[in-house]
Amino acid sequence: MKAMTKLAAVVWIGMAGALAAAAAPPTFNRDIAPILYKNCATCHRPGEVAPFSLLTYQDAAKRAKQIATVTASRFMPPWKAEPGYGSFQNERRLTDEQIALLRDWAASGAPEGDAGAKPAPPEFVDGWRAGQPDRVFTLPEKFSLAADGPDQYRCFVIPMNLDHDVYVKAFEFRPENRRVVHHAIVYSDPTGASRKLAPNGSYPCFGGPGFAPTGLVGGWAPGGSPNVTAKGMDLTVAKGTDLVLQIHYHPSGKPEQDQSSLGMTFGEAPTIGRGLILVNASSINMPAGESHYVVKTGITIPEDVDVMSITPHAHYLAKDMKIDARLPDGSVTHMIWIKDWDFNWQGNYRYSQPVKLPKGTRVELEYTYDNSAANPRNPSNPPVRVHFGEQTTDEMALAFLSVKLASLEDEPKFQRLIGLEMIDEFLAHTDDPNNFPPEISPATRAALARAIALFDRNHDGKLDPEERKALMDFLRARVQ
């Protein structure tokens, strides 16, 4: 009897200890620091873009309620893709349990806890994170930013001065002034079109670069990692190519300057094909005051591909963005879903594993916009009618998909076929077949105008479904 009493006492003491531990509030050292160090410190540290550091208890404790609020709403960390709609590299998404810990820690007065339970702060590499690049391309001169006023979107044209083709294995954007550089997108321009827009080396640009880019090299946002290509997929950059570096600046409250750089590491000629799919809805005609304007479009993939990454894009009025892939067998693969689009936190989402899409798959885009006065992000007050375009008051509905092809030899034919799919989609949704979208080159526009006139058999200035099919069959038969 005494033995059983003693055993019961031991069990009770153990249960009481466990209950006490469970009831104890979270502490910074044991529970909160690991969350902040893994998910927040990349930006929230000295010298980075975030307005304050979260490396120490003192820094975090005085902002405990703010941290609880912005994480509960998932405003922070800035990761927009919904779970279950694509699996991506370097996801910055807190779990429900982590958000609850941050909430409970703030509610209990933000206790510090046992110093021995605190993990070592993360170590960050100063300088180039992917190692010293082979070439560094720097803005030709410092860009000056006023202390206040609207955000600035600036395109800088940087001649690469290449006398031969190169193959880029890794590229890394390095902002000089992290207080004001919000994000960057890098385009390649072998045509010289960007130089005409920038007689002094740079020009204002919102949304896109202002010309039809031939290549999207990549992008950078705070917390992002260097872009490294998969084995055999180094990016070919032709001799004579210029880089067009689009940087989003936001004022810091005092006059600032920036002279950011882009580093490139060169590899070998690619052995695996790669391509770029652009899904684009250019027929946007959004009434003023419309709070739920839906845009739908899509593109049919002409060959088997592996999707490596996806980049959704719109301007300020977009609020919900969903991209699905409808396979030939009728099944659906969810590519990405962003329920609370924010232009200030756009990015390139790289899949954890390539997404295989067979020939005949239909990539479907559905974006929803709010052009009402109730939308705090609306750049027009009062709201105005909005069309497709690159200005602040215009809108876009785009998605870039970077894909791997079966072979290197497939690249030219694949891109020509994708171009025809884009033309087919455009013709299916326009009342004016000669009002071509900006991504179609002038030479292609002229050729298309002649072909459209030829196949407009009833001479009504439009292409009915039978005329459009005849035209597209004619064009596809000539793709080699």
N, C-alpha and C positions, 0 to 999 in steps of 0.2 A: 504493500500500500504506500509506504514512504517512497519507494522507487518511482511509482507512477506519479505521485505528487511532485517529486523532483523533476520528472520528465515534463510534466505539464507546465511547471514553472519555467523551464528552459524554453519550451515552445512559445509560451506567452511572452517571455522577454524578447525572443527573436521576432515575433510578430509585432510587438510594440515598437521595436527598433526600426523595422521595415516601414511601419505606418508613419513613424516620426520622420523618417527620411523622405517618404513620399509627400508628407505634408510640408516639409521644409521648402521655403521659397527658392527659386533658382538664384544662383549667384553669378556674378560676372566671371570670376575665375574658372568655375567649374562648367557652367552651362552657356554663357553668352559669348565669351571670348572666342571659343571655337567656331561659332556661327559667323561672327563678324570677321574673323581672320580669313575664313575660307571664301565668304561671299561678298564682302564689302571693302576689305582693306586694299584691294587692287586700286580702287579710285579714292577711297577715304584714307589718305595718308599724306604726309607733307610733300608738297610739290606737285600733287596730282590735280585732276580737274575738279574733284569734289570740293565743296566750300569748307569742309572741316575734316579733321582726322578722327579715326575711331580705333586707334591702336592701343590707347591707354584706358584704364578704368575711369580716370577723371574726365577724359573727353567723352566717353560713352555715357557715363552716369548722368551728366547734366543734360543729355539729350535723350534720355530713356523713353519718355513719353512720345517724343517725336518719332523715334525709331519704331516704337510699337504701332503708332498710327500709320506710318508710310508702308510698313511691312504688312500690316493687316489688310490694307487696300491693294497690296501688291504693286504699289507705285515704285517701290524699291524692294530688292535690286531690280534694275531695269531689264527685265526679260519678258518679252511680249507673247511668245509662242505658247499656246495652250498645251497642257499635258495630254498625251494620247493622240496628238495630231502631228506625228513626226518625232523622231528621236534624234537629238542634235548634240554635237560636241560642245563642251564648255558651257553647259546650261547653268544659268544663275537663278534657279528657282528654289525658293525656300519651301520646305515641307510644312504641312499644317501643324505638326508638332513643334517645329522650330519657331513658327509664328506665335504659337501659344506660349512658348518659353519666354520670348521677348515681351509679350503682353503681361505675363505674370510677374516677370522681373520688374518691369516698370511699376506695376500696381503695388508691389511689395516694398517700394522705396529704393529699388536698384542696389541691393546689397553687394558688397565686393566679394566676400567669401574668403576661404582659405587661400593664402598666397601660394601654397604648395600645389594647389590644383590647377594653377594657371598654365596653359601651354606656352611654349616659346612663340613670340611674335613671328610672323612670316618674314622671310628674307626676299628682297626684291633686287633684281639685277639692274644696275645703273648702265645706261648706254644701250647698245643693241642687244636685244634679248635672244635673237637667233644667231648671235656671233657676228663678227665683223663682216659686213657685206663686201662683195667684189666692187660694186660701184655705189656711190652715194649721190643722189640728185637732190639739190637744195633749191628752195625758192630763190629766184635771181636776186631779190632784194627784200628787205624787211617790209612787212605789211603793217600799217598803222591802223589801230582800232580805237574809236572814240570811247570815252568813259561810259557813256550810256547811249540810249537809243535802241533801234531795232537790231535784231541779229543780222549778221552779214553772211551772205553765201557768195564765195569768190572762187573763180576758176583761174588757176595759174598754169600757163603753158611752159613746159620745161623741155627744151630740145635734148634728146638723148645723144645726138651727134654720133650715131652708129654708122660705120661704113660696111657693116656686115650684119647678118641676122644673129640674134642671140636667143638663148633658151633660159628662161627665168625659172629657177627651182624654188626660190623663196623671196618674198618681198615683205618689208616691214616699214610701216609708216611711223615716224618718230616726231611727235609734236614738240616744237621748241618751247612754246608757252602753253602749258597745260591748263592754265587758268582760263584761257579764252578759246582754245580749240575744242570744239564739241565732238565733231566727227569728220571723217574724210572719205572720199570715194575717188578711185584712180581709174582713168580711162586711157586707152591708147588711141593715137590719131596718126596714121601713116599718110593721110590725105592732105594735110596742111590747112584743113578747114578751121581749126581752132586759132591758128595764127592770124587769120583774117578778122577774128573777133577780138583779138588782143594785140593791137599795135604797140602797146606799152608793156606787154608781158602778162597781163591779167585782165579779167573782166567780170562784172557781176553776173551770177548765174544762180537761178533757183530751180530746184527740181532736177532737170537734166543739164548736160553741158552746153546746150544751145546748138548742137549739130548732131548728125546721126553718127554715134560712135561705132567704130568697127570692133572694139573690144572693151570688155569690162575687166580690168586687171584685178580689182578687189577693193576692199574698204577697211576702215578702222573706226572703232568706237571705243570709249573708255572701258577697260576690262578685257578688251579683245586680245587675241594672241597673234603672233606673226603667221602669215599665210605661207604654208609649205605645201608644194604639190605632191600628189601621190606618185609613187615610183613609175617612171616611164611617161609621165604626163607634164613634163616641163613646158612652160608657156612660150611659144614662139613669138618673138617680137622682131618685126622686119626692120631692116636698115632704113634710116630716114624717118623713123617713128618719133613723134613727140608724145610726151606724157601730159595729160591734162589732169591736174590735181584739184579737185573740188573740195574746199574746206568750209565748214560751217563754224563761224565764230559767234560767240555770245559775249557782250560787254561784261566787264568785271566790276565796274564802278569807278575805275580810274583809267587813264590812257594807257594802252598796251601796244606792244609790237610782237610780231611773230615771224620766224623764218624757219619753217618746218622742213623736214627732209624725208626722203624715201630711199631706203636701202634695198639693193637687189643682189641676190646671190645667183650666179649662173651655173647651169648644169649641162646636160647633154641634149642632143636632138631627141624629141619625143619618139617613143615607139608605140604609144597608145593614142588613139584618136580622141579628140575632145570637141565639144560643140557648145553653142549657146542658143537656148530657146527663149524667145521673147513672146510672152503672152500680153496682148495690148488691146485695150478698148479705147479707141480714139473718138467714138461717137458719143461723147458726154454732152448732155444738154440739160443742165440741172436748174429747175425753176427757183427763183428767190423764195425763201421761206420753207422750202421742202425739207422736212426733217427725216425722211426715210426714203432716200433715192437709191435705187439698187441698179448696179451695173453688172451685167453678165457677159462673158465672152469665153473663148476657149481656143485651143489649137490641137490638131490631130498630129501625133508624132509619126513621122514617115519611116522610121527604122527603130530597131531595138536599142534602148539606151539604159545606162545606169546614171541616175541623177545624183550628183555629188553635193550640190548646195542649191539653195533657193533664196531669192532676194525680192520680197514684195515691196512695192513702192506706190505711194500716193502723196497728196499734199495735206493741207490742214483739215479738210472737211471729212475725210474718211474716218470711220469709227469701227467698222467690222470688216475683216478681210479673211476670206476662206478660199483655199485652193485645194481641189481634189483631182485625182486621176481616175478616170473611168476606163477600166481595162476592156479589151475586146470580149472577154467572157462575161461581162456585166458586173464584175466585182469592183469595189471602190477602194482605192488607197488614199488615205488622208495625207496630204503633203504638208499643210500648215494651216493654222487658224489663229488669227489675232483678233481678240474681242474688243480691245481698247487701243486702237492704233494711235500712235503718237509720232508725228513727223520728227520730233527731236530725238527719238530713240529707235530709228530705223537701223537695220543691219543685214548682214549676210549670214544666213543660217546654214551651217555645214552639217550634213547628216552624219550620225555616228557610224552607220553603214550605208553604202550606196543603195538607192531605191531603184529596183529593176522595173522598168516599164517596157512592155513589148510594143512592137509596131502596131499601129492602129489605136493606141491608147489616146483618149481624149482628155487633155489637161483643161480643167474647167475652173474659171475664176469667177468669184462672186464677191463684190465689194459693196458696202452700204455707206452712204454719206448723209451728213446732217448739215443742210444749208440754211438752218433757221437762226433766228436771233438768240435762241436759247443755247446755242453751241458757243462756249467761251473761246474756242479756237478759231472761230470764223474770222477771217481777215477783213471782211467787209461789214460795215455797220452804217446803215441797214444792209441786209443781205442783197446781193445782186444775182442775176442769172449767171451761171458758171458753165464754161465750155472746157474742152480739152486744151491744154497748153502748158507752157513752162513758167508763166508768171505766177507771182504769189497768189493772185486772185483767181488763177485757173486751177484745174484739177487734172489728175492722171489716174489711170488704173492699169498698173503694169506689174509684171513678175518676170524676173530673170531666172532661168534654170540652167545651171552649169552641168553638162552631162559628159559621160565617158562613152565612146563609141566602140564598135567591135574592132576596128583597125584604124590606123593612121590614114590609110588611103580613102577612108569613108568621109573624111572631113569636108572636102569641097562639095561633094554631091549632097551631103547632109545639109549643109548650110544653104545651098540653093533650094533644096526641097522645103526647108523650114521657111525660107523667104516666100515660096509659092503658097504655103499654108497660111502665112500671114496675109498675103494678098487676097486669098480666097475668103478668109474670115472678114477682112475689111469690105470686100465687095458684097458680102452677104448682109452687111448691116449698115449700108450707106445708101442715101438717096442720090448722091452725086459721086459717081465712080471716078471722076477726075479730081476730086478733092483729096489727094493722097496724104497719108500720115507722114510726119517728118522723118521716120526711120527709113523710108523708101528714097533711094538716091535720085538725083535729077535725071541721070541717064535712064534708070529703070522707069521713072515716071513717064519720060518721053516714049519709051518703047511700049509701055502699058497703054498709054493714051491711043497709040496707033492700033494696038491689038483690040482694045475695047471698041473703038470705032468700027473695026472690021467685023466683030462678032455681035454688034448691036444691029441685028438683022431687021428689026422693025423700026429702027431709026427714031426711037423715042428718047434717046439720051441716057437710057438706063440699061441695065442687064437683068433680064428676068432669070429665074432659076435655070431654065434650059440653056439660055445664052451663056450664063456664068459657067455652067458645067462644061459646055463645049469649049469655052476659052481655057478653063483650067486643065481639061484633058489635053488640049493642044500644047499648053506650056509644060505640063509634066512629062509628056512624051519626048520633049527635047532636052530634058535634064540628063546629063551624063556624069 
